[in-house]
Amino acid sequence: MAVQADRQEEHLRGRVWTVRLDPYGRPAAGTVRLSCSCPACPDQHLPGASPGRRAAVGHVNTHLARIRADGGPRDQARCSCRAADCAWHTPDPAAQPRGGARPAAGAARCGTGNVTGQDLTGWLQGDVERVLGRLVSDGWLHLPGTVAEVTASRPEDPTAFTVPALLPDHPRPFAFGKVTRARVSGWAQKVVGDRKIRTKKPGAATRLLALYTAAHTRPDGGLGHREDGGLRLDDVAAFTTLPPNRVAEHADLLTAADWLTEADTTRGRVRGRLTERVLPLGGLL
């Protein structure tokens, strides 16, 4: 406890309020209560956890909007409660690139596809329900049932899904068809499921970094086109949903997992090389 207190004292204390979601009424009804520690904010009752989370984040944003109108907050301001069920952290903005990659690969041809719980846990580990819930609530992904049913689905009985943006009546973001789609999906699964990476128990951002580096290699394993001097740091950060100044720590994890021989993220570039053991997975620019 003393160590935690010391770390908290390193940060300047800002305005404090607490937005909570709690069960309300009969459990079968699924109603949740949104409450705020600010005396001027009345309680709200929402018909489920998903609309409750959206309302909670909207409520926090309302407070932030008032602060911004007064010239704040500080650039580095953030929620510091670190609670696992904190409503501010639950609808993670990184949900779409992290969770959307697998369904997008599966639905690239016609906007629909099948997925199993095993497919998703390979990508998202313990974040499956949270990330899928965000994709569904944002309208990016349509499911025939609940998120829990998707995570429980098995290879012999996969769950059908729809990605509306990839339906035939929409502009086609991908030019490849069924065979290539299957190959891309299988390749991506091999990358994010790499045994040595798994032993490091990385988060989704590290796995996405492995995917990006593997997809942008020369025949000799070097990252990016030779004339470019590496991969653009901003592009890597955008794909992995990381701030540019945090890419280095995840690149170091890949070096420790024998994925990269070395990694350098200075001067706005990510330079490095795939190790010999993973060269067969290289995208070959």
Secondary structure as UniProt FT lines:
FT   HELIX           2..9
FT   STRAND          19..23
FT   HELIX           27..29
FT   STRAND          32..36
FT   TURN            39..40
FT   STRAND          44..46
FT   HELIX           49..69
FT   TURN            70..71
FT   TURN            75..76
FT   TURN            84..85
FT   TURN            87..89
FT   TURN            93..94
FT   HELIX           95..106
FT   TURN            107..110
FT   STRAND          112..115
FT   HELIX           117..124
FT   HELIX           125..127
FT   HELIX           128..137
FT   TURN            138..139
FT   HELIX           147..152
FT   TURN            155..156
FT   STRAND          159..162
FT   HELIX           164..166
FT   TURN            168..169
FT   HELIX           178..192
FT   HELIX           195..199
FT   HELIX           204..215
FT   TURN            219..220
FT   STRAND          222..223
FT   HELIX           226..228
FT   STRAND          231..232
FT   HELIX           233..240
FT   HELIX           244..246
FT   HELIX           247..256
FT   TURN            257..258
FT   STRAND          260..264
FT   TURN            267..268
FT   STRAND          269..274
FT   HELIX           276..281
//
